[in-house]
Amino acid sequence: MTAATAAGNPRQAGRRAVATAAAAAVLVAVMGALSTDLGPWYASLKQPAWKPSDALFGPAWTLIYALAALAGVQAWTRTPDKPGRDGILIAFGLNAVLNVVWSLLFFRLRRPDWALSEVGLLWASIALLMVVLGRRRPSAAALLAPYLLWVAFAGVLNSEVVRLNAPFGA
């Protein structure tokens, strides 16, 4: 969608932005879900007593992806220039890659220790998204706060899994 398209028909451009954001969120969610294996290996891991039920993770991620898509739409519709929009896409793309890579490291490669090293990058990519989106619309950055907090919590949980189960890769 170009700035000219947005200026020519804002309602259609807004719908297109919402549809694109929703599709991107669903794609990342599906990629993450396909990367997550809660099979026997995961079930055998020692977990801290305070770990939430596995049933909570799906709804939490659904909410996070919905809020991220909404944040993206809010910032996108307030960004008339191509360089600004490209920055939004790059920040979301980086975040999506890091999000899926964490799942691959933890669940597919069975390396929570490597995932723990990567979770800081994922957290930083969310902070970057908050800065990029917040420049255009502060409320968009605020919508990402639950994502930032959830990944911080996930990092602590990941750290405990590593502490309770290391070494990995044997």
Contact map, one row per residue, 1 for C-alpha under 8 A:
11101100000010011000000000000000000000000000000000000000000000000000000000000000000000000000000000000000000000000000000000000000000000000000000000000000000000000000000000
11111100000000000000000000000000000000000000000000000000000000000000000000000000010000000000000000000000000000000000000000000000000000000000000000000000000000000000000000
11111110000000000000000000000000000000000000000000000000000000000000000000000001110000000000000000000000000000000000000000000000000000000000000000000000000000000000000000
01111111000000000000000000000000000000000000000000000000000000000000000000000000000000000000000000000000000000000000000000000000000000000000000000000000000000000000000000
11111111110010000000000000000000000000000000000000000000000000000000000000000000000000000000000000000000000000000000000000000000000000000000000000000000000000000000000000
11111111110111000000000000000000000000000000000000000000000000000000000000000001000000000000000000000000000000000000000000000000000000000000000000000000000000000000000000
00111111110000000000000000000000000000000000000000000000000000000000000000000000000000000000000000000000000000000000000000000000000000000000000000000000000000000000000000
00011111110000000000000000000000000000000000000000000000000000000000000000000000000000000000000000000000000000000000000000000000000000000000000000000000000000000000000000
00001111111110000000000000000000000000000000000000000000000000000000000000000000000000000000000000000000000000000000000000000000000000000000000000000000000000000000000000
00001111111111000000000000000000000000000000000000000000000000000000000000000000000000000000000000000000000000000000000000000000000000000000000000000000000000000000000000
00000000111111100000000000000000000000000000000000000000000000000000000000000000000000000000000000000000000000000000000000000000000000000000000000000000000000000000000000
00000100111111110000000000000000000000000000000000000000000000000000000000000000000000000000000000000000000000000000000000000000000000000000000000000000000000000000000000
10001100111111111000000000000000000000000000000000000000000000000000000000000000000000000000000000000000000000000000000000000000000000000000000000000000000000000000000000
00000100011111111100000000000000000000000000000000000000000000000000000010001000000000000000000000000000000000000000000000000000000000000000000000000000000000000000000000
00000000001111111110000000000000000000000000000000000000000000000000000000000000000000000000000000000000000000000000000000000000000000000000000000000000000000000000000000
10000000000111111111000000000000000000000000000000000000000000000000000000000000000000000000000000000000000000000000000000000000000000000000000000000000000000000000000000
10000000000011111111100000000000000000000000000000000000000000000000000010011000000000000000000000000000000000000000000000000000000000000000000000000000000000000000000000
00000000000001111111110000000000000000000000000000000000000000000000110010000000000000000000000000000000000000000000000000000000000000000000000000000000000000000000000000
00000000000000111111111000000000000000000000000000000000000000000000000000000000000000000000000000000000000000000000000000000000000000000000000000000000000000000000000000
00000000000000011111111100000000000000000000000000000000000000000000000000000000000000000000000000000000000000000000000000000000000000000000000000000000000000000000000000
00000000000000001111111110000000000000000000000000000000000000000000110110000000000000000000000000000000000000000000000000000000000000000000000000000000000000000000000000
00000000000000000111111111000000000000000000000000000000000000000100100000000000000000000000000000000000000000000000000000000000000000000000000000000000000000000000000000
00000000000000000011111111100000000000000000000000000000000000000000000000000000000000000000000000000000000000000000000000000000000000000000000000000000000000000000000000
00000000000000000001111111110000000000000000000000000000000000000000100000000000000000000000000000000000000000000000000000000000000000000000000000000000000000000000000000
00000000000000000000111111111000000000000000000000000000000000001101100000000000000000000000000000000000000000000000000000000000000000000000000000000000000000000000000000
00000000000000000000011111111100000000000000000000000000000000001000000000000000000000000000000000000000000000000000000000000000000000000000000000000000000000000000000000
00000000000000000000001111111110000000000000000000000000000000000000000000000000000000000000000000000000000000000000000000000000000000000000000000000000000000000000000000
00000000000000000000000111111111000000000000000000000000000000000000000000000000000000000000000100010000000000000000000000000000000000000000000000000000000000000000000000
00000000000000000000000011111111100000000000000000000000000011001000000000000000000000000000000000000000000000000000000000000000000000000000000000000000000000000000000000
00000000000000000000000001111111110000000000000000000000000000000000000000000000000000000000000000000000000000000000000000000000000000000000000000000000000000000000000000
00000000000000000000000000111111111000000000000000000000000000000000000000000000000000000000000000010000000000000000000000000000000000000000000000000000000000000000000000
00000000000000000000000000011111111100000000000000000000000000000000000000000000000000000000000000110011000000000000000000000000000000000000000000000000000000000000000000
00000000000000000000000000001111111100000000000000000000000000000000000000000000000000000000000000000000000000000000000000000000000000000000000000000000000000000000000000
00000000000000000000000000000111111110000000000000000000000000000000000000000000000000000000000000000000000000000000000000000000000000000000000000000000000000000000000000
00000000000000000000000000000011111110000000000000000000000000000000000000000000000000000000000000010011001100000000000000000000000000000000000000000000000000000000000000
00000000000000000000000000000001111111000000000000000000000000000000000000000000000000000000000000000011001100000000000000000000000000000000000000000000000000000000000000
00000000000000000000000000000000011111100100000000000000000000000000000000000000000000000000000000000000001100000000000000000000000000000000000000000000000000000000000000
00000000000000000000000000000000000111111110000000000000000000000000000000000000000000000000000000000000001000000000000000000000000000000000000000000000000000000000000000
00000000000000000000000000000000000011111110000000000000000000000000000000000000000000000000000000000000000000000000000000000000000000000000000000000000000000000000000000
00000000000000000000000000000000000001111111000000000000000000000000000000000000000000000000000000000000000000000000000000000000000000000000000000000000000000000000000000
00000000000000000000000000000000000001111111100000000000000000000000000000000000000000000000000000000000000001000000000000000000000000000000000000000000000000000000000000
00000000000000000000000000000000000011111111100000000000000000000000000000000000000000000000000000000000001000000000000000000000000000000000000000000000000000000000000000
00000000000000000000000000000000000001111111100000000000000000000000000000000000000000000000000000000000000000000000000000000000000000000000000000000000000000000000000000
00000000000000000000000000000000000000011111110000000000000000000000000000000000000000000000000000000000000000000000000000000000000000000000000000000000000000000000000000
00000000000000000000000000000000000000001111111000000000000000000000000000000000000000000000000000000000000000000000000000000000000000000000000000000000000000001000100000
00000000000000000000000000000000000000000001111100000000000000000000000000000000000000000000000000000000000000000000000000000000000000000000000000000000000000001001100000
00000000000000000000000000000000000000000000111110100000000000000000000000000000000000000000000000000000000000000000000000000000000000000000000000000000000000011001000000
00000000000000000000000000000000000000000000011111100000000000000000000000000000000000000000000000000000000000000000000000000000000000000000000000000000000010011001000000
00000000000000000000000000000000000000000000001111100000000000000000000000000000000000000000000000000000000000000000000000000000000000000000000000000000000000000000000000
00000000000000000000000000000000000000000000000111110000000000000000000000000000000000000000000000000000000000000000000000000000000000000000000000000000000000000000000000
00000000000000000000000000000000000000000000001111111000000000000000000000000000000000000000000000000000000000000000000000000000000000000000000000000000000010000000000000
00000000000000000000000000000000000000000000000001111101000000000000000000000000000000000000000000000000000000000000000000000000000000000000000000000000000000000000000000
00000000000000000000000000000000000000000000000000111111100000000000000000000000000000000000000000000000000000000000000000000000000000000000000000000000000000000000000000
00000000000000000000000000000000000000000000000000011111110000000000000000000000000000000000000000000000000000000000000000000000000000000000000000000000000000000000000000
00000000000000000000000000000000000000000000000000001111111000000000000000000000000000000000000000000000000000000000000000000000000000000000000000000000000000000000000000
00000000000000000000000000000000000000000000000000011111111100000000000000000000000000000000000000000000000000000000000000000000000000000000000000000000000000000000000000
00000000000000000000000000000000000000000000000000001111111110000000000000000000000000000000000000000000000000000000000000000000000000000000000000000000000000000000000000
00000000000000000000000000000000000000000000000000000111111111000000000000000000000000000000000000000000000000000000000000000000000000000000000000000000000000000000000000
00000000000000000000000000000000000000000000000000000011111111100000000000000000000000000000000000000000000000000000000000000000000000000000000000000000000000000000000000
00000000000000000000000000000000000000000000000000000001111111110000000000000000000000000000000000000000000000000000000000000000000000000000000000000000000000000000000000
00000000000000000000000000001000000000000000000000000000111111111000000000000000000000000000000000000000000000000000000000000000000000000000000000000000000000000000000000
00000000000000000000000000001000000000000000000000000000011111111100000000000000000000000000000000000000000000000000000000000000000000000000000000000000000000000000000000
00000000000000000000000000000000000000000000000000000000001111111110000000000000000000000000000000000000000000000000000000000000000000000000000000000000000000000000000000
00000000000000000000000000000000000000000000000000000000000111111111000000000000000000000000000000000000000000000000000000000000000000000000000101100000000000000000000000
00000000000000000000000011001000000000000000000000000000000011111111100000000000000000000000000000000000000000000000000000000000000000000000000000000000000000000000000000
00000000000000000000010010000000000000000000000000000000000001111111110000000000000000000000000000000000000000000000000000000000000000000000000000000000000000000000000000
00000000000000000000000000000000000000000000000000000000000000111111111000000000000000000000000000000000000000000000000000000000000000000000001100000000000000000000000000
00000000000000000000000010000000000000000000000000000000000000011111111100000000000000000000000000000000000000000000000000000000000000000000001100100000000000000000000000
00000000000000000100110110000000000000000000000000000000000000001111111110000000000000000000000000000000000000000000000000000000000000000000000000000000000000000000000000
00000000000000000100100000000000000000000000000000000000000000000111111111000000000000000000000000000000000000000000000000000000000000000001001000000000000000000000000000
00000000000000000000000000000000000000000000000000000000000000000011111111100000000000000000000000000000000000000000000000000000000010000011101100000000000000000000000000
00000000000000000000100000000000000000000000000000000000000000000001111111110000000000010000000000000000000000000000000000000000000010000001000000000000000000000000000000
00000000000001001100100000000000000000000000000000000000000000000000111111111000000000000000000000000000000000000000000000000000000000000000000000000000000000000000000000
00000000000000000000000000000000000000000000000000000000000000000000011111111100000000000000000000000000000000000000000000000000000000001001000000000000000000000000000000
00000000000000000000000000000000000000000000000000000000000000000000001111111110000000000000000000000000000000000000000000000000000011011001000000000000000000000000000000
00000000000000001000000000000000000000000000000000000000000000000000000111111111000010010000000000000000000000000000000000000000000000000000000000000000000000000000000000
00000000000001001000000000000000000000000000000000000000000000000000000011111111000000000000000000000000000000000000000000000000000000000000000000000000000000000000000000
00000000000000000000000000000000000000000000000000000000000000000000000001111111000000000000000000000000000000000000000000000000000000011000000000000000000000000000000000
00000000000000000000000000000000000000000000000000000000000000000000000000111111110110000000000000000000000000000000000000000000000000010000000000000000000000000000000000
00100100000000000000000000000000000000000000000000000000000000000000000000011111110110000000000000000000000000000000000000000000000000000000000000000000000000000000000000
00100000000000000000000000000000000000000000000000000000000000000000000000000011111110000000000000000000000000000000000000000000000000000000000000000000000000000000000000
01100000000000000000000000000000000000000000000000000000000000000000000000000011111111000000000000000000000000000000000000000000000000000000000000000000000000000000000000
00000000000000000000000000000000000000000000000000000000000000000000000000000000111111100000000000000000000000000000000000000000000000000000000000000000000000000000000000
00000000000000000000000000000000000000000000000000000000000000000000000000000011111111110000000000000000000000000000000000000000000000000000000000000000000000000000000000
00000000000000000000000000000000000000000000000000000000000000000000000000010011111111111000000000000000000000000000000000000000000000000000000000000000000000000000000000
00000000000000000000000000000000000000000000000000000000000000000000000000000000011111111100000000000000000000000000000000000000000000000000000000000000000000000000000000
00000000000000000000000000000000000000000000000000000000000000000000000000000000001111111110000000000000000000000000000000000000000100000000000000000000000000000000000000
00000000000000000000000000000000000000000000000000000000000000000000000100010000000111111111000000000000000000000000000000000000100110000000000000000000000000000000000000
00000000000000000000000000000000000000000000000000000000000000000000000000000000000011111111100000000000000000000000000000000000000000000000000000000000000000000000000000
00000000000000000000000000000000000000000000000000000000000000000000000000000000000001111111110000000000000000000000000000000000000000000000000000000000000000000000000000
00000000000000000000000000000000000000000000000000000000000000000000000000000000000000111111111000000000000000000000000000001001100100000000000000000000000000000000000000
00000000000000000000000000000000000000000000000000000000000000000000000000000000000000011111111100000000000000000000000000000000100000000000000000000000000000000000000000
00000000000000000000000000000000000000000000000000000000000000000000000000000000000000001111111110000000000000000000000000000000000000000000000000000000000000000000000000
00000000000000000000000000000000000000000000000000000000000000000000000000000000000000000111111111000000000000000000000000001000000000000000000000000000000000000000000000
00000000000000000000000000000000000000000000000000000000000000000000000000000000000000000011111111100000000000000000000001001100100000000000000000000000000000000000000000
00000000000000000000000000010000000000000000000000000000000000000000000000000000000000000001111111110000000000000000000000000000000000000000000000000000000000000000000000
00000000000000000000000000000000000000000000000000000000000000000000000000000000000000000000111111111000000000000000000000000000000000000000000000000000000000000000000000
00000000000000000000000000000000000000000000000000000000000000000000000000000000000000000000011111111100000000000000010011001000000000000000000000000000000000000000000000
00000000000000000000000000000001000000000000000000000000000000000000000000000000000000000000001111111110000000000000000001000000000000000000000000000000000000000000000000
00000000000000000000000000010011001000000000000000000000000000000000000000000000000000000000000111111111000000000000000000000000000000000000000000000000000000000000000000
00000000000000000000000000000000000000000000000000000000000000000000000000000000000000000000000011111111100000000000000000000000000000000000000000000000000000000000000000
00000000000000000000000000000000000000000000000000000000000000000000000000000000000000000000000001111111110000000010011001000000000000000000000000000000000000000000000000
00000000000000000000000000000001001100000000000000000000000000000000000000000000000000000000000000111111111100000010000000000000000000000000000000000000000000000000000000
00000000000000000000000000000001001100000000000000000000000000000000000000000000000000000000000000011111111110000000000000000000000000000000000000000000000000000000000000
00000000000000000000000000000000000000000000000000000000000000000000000000000000000000000000000000001111111111110110000000000000000000000000000000000000000000000000000000
00000000000000000000000000000000000000000000000000000000000000000000000000000000000000000000000000000111111111111110000000000000000000000000000000000000000000000000000000
00000000000000000000000000000000001111000100000000000000000000000000000000000000000000000000000000000011111111110000000000000000000000000000000000000000000000000000000000
00000000000000000000000000000000001110000000000000000000000000000000000000000000000000000000000000000011111111000000000000000000000000000000000000000000000000000000000000
00000000000000000000000000000000000000000000000000000000000000000000000000000000000000000000000000000001111111100000000000000000000000000000000000000000000000000000000000
00000000000000000000000000000000000000001000000000000000000000000000000000000000000000000000000000000000111111110000000000000000000000000000000000000000000000000000000110
00000000000000000000000000000000000000000000000000000000000000000000000000000000000000000000000000000000111011111110000000000000000000000000000000000000000000000000000110
00000000000000000000000000000000000000000000000000000000000000000000000000000000000000000000000000000000111001111111000000000000000000000000000000000000000001001100000100
00000000000000000000000000000000000000000000000000000000000000000000000000000000000000000000000000000000010000111111100000000000000000000000000000000000000000100100010100
00000000000000000000000000000000000000000000000000000000000000000000000000000000000000000000000000000000110000111111110000000000000000000000000000000000000000000000000000
00000000000000000000000000000000000000000000000000000000000000000000000000000000000000000000000000000110110000111111111000000000000000000000000000000000000001000000000000
00000000000000000000000000000000000000000000000000000000000000000000000000000000000000000000000000000000000000011111111100000000000000000000000000000000001001100100000000
00000000000000000000000000000000000000000000000000000000000000000000000000000000000000000000000000000000000000001111111110000000000000000000000000000000000000000000000000
00000000000000000000000000000000000000000000000000000000000000000000000000000000000000000000000001000100000000000111111111000000000000000000000000000000000000000000000000
00000000000000000000000000000000000000000000000000000000000000000000000000000000000000000000000000000100000000000011111111100000000000000000000000000010001000000000000000
00000000000000000000000000000000000000000000000000000000000000000000000000000000000000000000000000000000000000000001111111110000000000000000000000000000001000000000000000
00000000000000000000000000000000000000000000000000000000000000000000000000000000000000000000000001000000000000000000111111111000000000000000000000000000000000000000000000
00000000000000000000000000000000000000000000000000000000000000000000000000000000000000000000001001100100000000000000011111111100000000000000000000000010000000000000000000
00000000000000000000000000000000000000000000000000000000000000000000000000000000000000000000000000000000000000000000001111111110000000000000000000010011000000000000000000
00000000000000000000000000000000000000000000000000000000000000000000000000000000000000000000000000000000000000000000000111111111000000000000000000000000000000000000000000
00000000000000000000000000000000000000000000000000000000000000000000000000000000000000000010011001000000000000000000000011111111100000000000000000000000000000000000000000
00000000000000000000000000000000000000000000000000000000000000000000000000000000000000000000001000000000000000000000000001111111110000000000000100110000000000000000000000
00000000000000000000000000000000000000000000000000000000000000000000000000000000000000000000000000000000000000000000000000111111111000000000000000010000000000000000000000
00000000000000000000000000000000000000000000000000000000000000000000000000000000000000000010000000000000000000000000000000011111111100000000000000000000000000000000000000
00000000000000000000000000000000000000000000000000000000000000000000000000000000000000010011001000000000000000000000000000001111111111000000100000000000000000000000000000
00000000000000000000000000000000000000000000000000000000000000000000000000000000000000000000000000000000000000000000000000000111111111000001110100000000000000000000000000
00000000000000000000000000000000000000000000000000000000000000000000000000000000000000000000000000000000000000000000000000000011111111100000100000000000000000000000000000
00000000000000000000000000000000000000000000000000000000000000000000000000000000000000110010000000000000000000000000000000000001111111110000000000000000000000000000000000
00000000000000000000000000000000000000000000000000000000000000000000001100100000000000010000000000000000000000000000000000000000111111111101100000000000000000000000000000
00000000000000000000000000000000000000000000000000000000000000000000000000100000000000000000000000000000000000000000000000000000111111111111110000000000000000000000000000
00000000000000000000000000000000000000000000000000000000000000000000000000000000000000000000000000000000000000000000000000000000001111111100000000000000000000000000000000
00000000000000000000000000000000000000000000000000000000000000000000000000100110000000000000000000000000000000000000000000000000000111111100000000000000000000000000000000
00000000000000000000000000000000000000000000000000000000000000000000000001100100000000000000000000000000000000000000000000000000000011111111100000000000000000000000000000
00000000000000000000000000000000000000000000000000000000000000000000000000000000000000000000000000000000000000000000000000000000000011111111110000000000000000000000000000
00000000000000000000000000000000000000000000000000000000000000000000001000000000000000000000000000000000000000000000000000000000000001001111111000000000000000000000000000
00000000000000000000000000000000000000000000000000000000000000000000011101100000000000000000000000000000000000000000000000000000010011001111111100000000000000000000000000
00000000000000000000000000000000000000000000000000000000000000000000001000000000000000000000000000000000000000000000000000000000111011001111111110000000000000000000000000
00000000000000000000000000000000000000000000000000000000000000000000000000000000000000000000000000000000000000000000000000000000010001000111111110000000000000000000000000
00000000000000000000000000000000000000000000000000000000000000000011011000000000000000000000000000000000000000000000000000000000000000000011111111000000000000000000000000
00000000000000000000000000000000000000000000000000000000000000010011001000000000000000000000000000000000000000000000000000000100010000000001111111110000000000000000000000
00000000000000000000000000000000000000000000000000000000000000000000000000000000000000000000000000000000000000000000000000000000000000000000111111111000000000000000000000
00000000000000000000000000000000000000000000000000000000000000010000000000000000000000000000000000000000000000000000000000000000000000000000001111111100000000000000000000
00000000000000000000000000000000000000000000000000000000000000010001000000000000000000000000000000000000000000000000000000000100000000000000000111111110000000000000000000
00000000000000000000000000000000000000000000000000000000000000000000000000000000000000000000000000000000000000000000000000100110000000000000000111111111000000000000000000
00000000000000000000000000000000000000000000000000000000000000000000000000000000000000000000000000000000000000000000000000000000000000000000000011111111100000000000000000
00000000000000000000000000000000000000000000000000000000000000000000000000000000000000000000000000000000000000000000000000000000000000000000000001111111110000000000000000
00000000000000000000000000000000000000000000000000000000000000000000000000000000000000000000000000000000000000000000001001100000000000000000000000111111111000000000000000
00000000000000000000000000000000000000000000000000000000000000000000000000000000000000000000000000000000000000000000000000100000000000000000000000011111111100000000000000
00000000000000000000000000000000000000000000000000000000000000000000000000000000000000000000000000000000000000000000000000000000000000000000000000001111111110000000000000
00000000000000000000000000000000000000000000000000000000000000000000000000000000000000000000000000000000000000000000000000000000000000000000000000000111111111000000000000
00000000000000000000000000000000000000000000000000000000000000000000000000000000000000000000000000000000000000000001001100000000000000000000000000000011111111100000000000
00000000000000000000000000000000000000000000000000000000000000000000000000000000000000000000000000000000000000000000000000000000000000000000000000000001111111110000000000
00000000000000000000000000000000000000000000000100100000000000000000000000000000000000000000000000000000000000000000000000000000000000000000000000000000111111111000000000
00000000000000000000000000000000000000000000000000000000000000000000000000000000000000000000000000000000000000010011000000000000000000000000000000000000011111111100000000
00000000000000000000000000000000000000000000000000000000000000000000000000000000000000000000000000000000000000001001000000000000000000000000000000000000001111111110000000
00000000000000000000000000000000000000000000001100000000000000000000000000000000000000000000000000000000000000000000000000000000000000000000000000000000000111111111000000
00000000000000000000000000000000000000000000111100000000000000000000000000000000000000000000000000000000000000010000000000000000000000000000000000000000000011111111110000
00000000000000000000000000000000000000000000000000000000000000000000000000000000000000000000000000000000000000011001000000000000000000000000000000000000000001111111111000
00000000000000000000000000000000000000000000000000000000000000000000000000000000000000000000000000000000000000000000000000000000000000000000000000000000000000111111110000
00000000000000000000000000000000000000000000011100000000000000000000000000000000000000000000000000000000000000000000000000000000000000000000000000000000000000011111110000
00000000000000000000000000000000000000000000110000000000000000000000000000000000000000000000000000000000000000000000000000000000000000000000000000000000000000001111111100
00000000000000000000000000000000000000000000000000000000000000000000000000000000000000000000000000000000000000001000000000000000000000000000000000000000000000001111111100
00000000000000000000000000000000000000000000000000000000000000000000000000000000000000000000000000000000000000000000000000000000000000000000000000000000000000000100111111
00000000000000000000000000000000000000000000000000000000000000000000000000000000000000000000000000000000000001111000000000000000000000000000000000000000000000000000111111
00000000000000000000000000000000000000000000000000000000000000000000000000000000000000000000000000000000000001100000000000000000000000000000000000000000000000000000001111
00000000000000000000000000000000000000000000000000000000000000000000000000000000000000000000000000000000000000000000000000000000000000000000000000000000000000000000001111
